[in-house]
Amino acid sequence: PGVGAGLHTVNVRLSAAQVARTLAHAESEVVFAGSEFVSLVDEAAADLPGVRARIVLDGEAPDGWQSYEDLLAGEASGAPLTEVEEDAAAGLCYTSGTTGEPKGVLYSHRALALHTMAICLPDGFNLGEVDTILPAVPMFHANAWGLPYAAAMTGAGLVLPGPRPSAER
């Protein structure tokens, strides 16, 4: 959000065609994905000219992709932040489409900031630096109830269990 971009968390449980429609509708330009989702992104973004970069977050970058580490190594340090209006889009999630096709839900910078402060309060989730947070829902579901933002604000630990959490993993 600090560079003026909106974070579109993609529901990986949707079909490739539905992912493609959400990427097109959101006018997504850069896609970051874990290596387990490279094939889904390749299928979904195959005919989307607006997607100009694909960044794999872990492992080797396959053809047509750049590794996250290479992205970081190529960037100039201290890139300036962009001033954005508080009502500008900061995040975007699409519903699961239980009553039809997925529908976009847009979050403003102001909404995310106010929600983050509210859930940290004693009558919210009472979060602080001594806590470790394991969101019960993924980022594509209401931004994991805003818990990753609360962890960043308070300095709490954050555990993201990956795409297929299980007792064994």
N, C-alpha and C positions, 0 to 999 in steps of 0.2 A: 503493500500500500504506500510506502514512503517514496516510491518512484513514480507514483501516479497510475499504477496498474491495478486492476481489480483481480482478486484471487477467485478463480472459478474452480471449486473442488468438484471433480467429476465422480459421479456415482458409478463405480466399476461393476456394479451388479446389473446395470442396464445392458441391453444388447449393443453390438457395435453400431448398428443403424441408429439407435436412440442416442448413443454417445456422439455420433456424427452430427445429429440434429442439434444437440445441446451445444456442441463446439461451434457449429455454424451460427446458431441463434445468438450465442454470447460473443460472437466475433473474436474467438480466442486466437491469439497469434503465436504464443509460445506454450508448449506443453511440457511439463515436467512429469516423469513417471518412473516408478520402480521397474526394475528389469522384468518382473513378472507380468507387467502390463504393456510391454513393448508391442506385442502382436495385436493386442486390442486397439492401441492407439494407431498402429500402422493401418489396420483395417478401417477404423473409424475416420481417420484423417486423410485417407488416400486421395479423395477428390476434393479436399478443402484447400483452395489456394491461399486462404488467409492464414493458415498455420505455417509460419515461416521458420520455426525452429522447434526441434524436439530434443529434450535434455533427459538423459537417463540418470537417475539419482544414484545408482549403485552398479558396480561391475563395469565391464568393457562396453563401450558404445558401439552398437551395431551400425551397419550402413545407414546413412541418412540421419544419424543421431550424433549428439555431442555429449560427452560425459560431463557430469556436474563439476567434477574436479577441474577439467579443462576449462569450463566456463569461468570458474572462480579464478583460475590462474591467468586467464586472458583479460580480466577486468582490471581497470585502473583502481587503485585503492582510493578511498575517500570520495567516491562518486557523489555528486550533490543530490540531496533529496529534493523532490518536487513539492512545491506548495500546492495543496489540494483543498478544495472547499469541504467543510464538514459534512455537507449533504451529498458529496460525490460518492460514487460507487466504490466500495472497498472489497466487497465479497459477493459471490453469487453461488447459490446452490440450486439444484433442480430437484423437484419432488420426485418420488418414485413412480409417479404416473398411475396411482391406484385407480383413478377415475379418468383414464385416458392417457395421453402423452404427457411426459414430464413437463412441469411448468417452472419457470425461473422465479427465484426469490432473491431479491437484491438487498444487500445490507450496506448502509452508509457508514462512513467513518464515525460519525456521531453515534449511530446506533450501536456499533461495536464497542466504542469507548464507554458509553453509558452502561451497556449490558455487562461489560467486563468489571467495571467498578461495582455494580450492584451485586453480582454473584460472589464477589470477594467479601462483602460485608457479613457481619455476624448473623444476620437474619437471612442471608442468602446461603452460600455454601461455606462461608467462614474460612476462606482460603488465605494462606500465608506462606512465608518462606520455608517454614519447617515441614510443609506438606509435600507429598508426592501424589500426583494426579494421574489416574488411569481412566480416560474417558470411556464410558460405556457404549458410546455411539461413534461412528466414523466422522471425519471432517465433512463429508458430503451430506451429512444429516445435521442441519442447523448448526454448522461449524463446530461439531462435537460439543454442542450446548455452550459454546464460547470458552470452554475450559483451556484450550491452548493459549488463548489470549490472556486469561487469568494467570496461568502459570508464568507467562512472560512478564506480566506486570508485577507479580509478587515475588518472583524468584523461586517459585516452587518447582520441584522436579516434575517432569512430564514423561509418561510412559506411553508410547504409541505401539501397540502390539502387532501391527502389520495387517495384511489383508485377510488372513484366515486365522484369527485367534482361536486357540484350543488349549485345553489343559496340558497336553503334551508339549506344545510349543512354549 
